[in-house]
Structures are given as structure tokens and as C-alpha cells.
Amino acid sequence: MEDFVANEQRVPAGGLILRHIRTGEDVHCTREEIGAFLLETVADYHDQSFGWQSDLEAGHVKALWP
């Protein structure tokens, strides 16, 4: 899904049909669902990249050093 949207630079109005990762069944995702998935993916990526800020705010000053 991410690759399709990145390559096409759009989310199709009719959504996408994707394969279920366990059963292989076709699963239809609406445009709105795809938007929600992409938003959560980007938010999760950024949270993982910048989680050290929460540590610093909690007083863990060594959060920037391994």
C-alpha cells in the first residue's frame, strides 16, 4: 500500500484491494481507511525516531547517549 501510494502519488478514489497476510484473501480497503493507515504509519515512524524527546522531558538526561 505504501509503495503504491508513493509511486502513484495518490490514493485511488475506489480504494485498493490488498492481500490478507495470513489467508491470502483479497481485502478491500477504502480510500479513507488507506489514509488512516498511512497517517498511523508515518506517526509511528516519527515516534520511534524521536522518542528520546519524551525521555529527556522525563529527566533522563542520558537519553541522547548510548
Secondary structure, DSSP 8 states (H G I E B T S, - for coil): -HHHHHHHTS--TT-EEEE-TTT--EEEE-HHHHHHHHHHHHHHHHHHHHTHHHHHHTT-GGGG--
